[in-house]
Amino acid sequence: SRTTWVAVVDGILYVPCGFPALKTWPHEALRDGRAVLRIDGRRYARQAVRETDPARLRRLGAEVQRKYAAGDAEAAVAGEKVWFFRMDPRPAA
C-alpha cells in the first residue's frame, strides 16, 4: 500500500514515482503492472504502464510542478529521477 501524488493530463491519471532507483514498487510495476487504486474509499483495478513519451513526460512534470509546487519537477523528469505510470483500465481476464 502506498500513498502517492497523482497527475492528470488529457483526462488520463498518472502516478509519479520519485527516485525510482531507491524504491522497489516501480520495478515491480514494470514486471507486473496490476494495481488497485483506492480513491475516496472506492477501489479501481488498473494496469500501471510506464510512460516514456518525452513530450507527455514534460507535460506531466509541468503538471506536478504546478499542482504540488514541487521545485523543478520538469528537470527531475528529464533526468529520470521521476517515473510516471499511466493507470489504464485492467484488461478483462
Steps between C-alpha positions, in 0.01 A plus 500: 500500500633844404373854539604700199450811296304483176504701181234519232594598145246481216257324734745217574607422857871453572684402818850644533789328672788716618848345516393161357851356535453512879159330507369153425140569390578665165711201396226263614254705292722454194488122549131474590303820467185380675393766748200594707440868562292611794342842456244628750455148634426344160735247336592503133688216329764652271803408294805718572691577179816708507471812285802552273383764250731802551234758414249342739765476773574874467130575541477269801801666661341841446170379649669360813696822535179704470284280723747428779752788467757223464811702424632423155293189429558539126878466549449200728293330229761577235771352724291185562481581871122473459313229313131522416262206477181536297208335677322316217185294553603142565439267204218251544616156609 
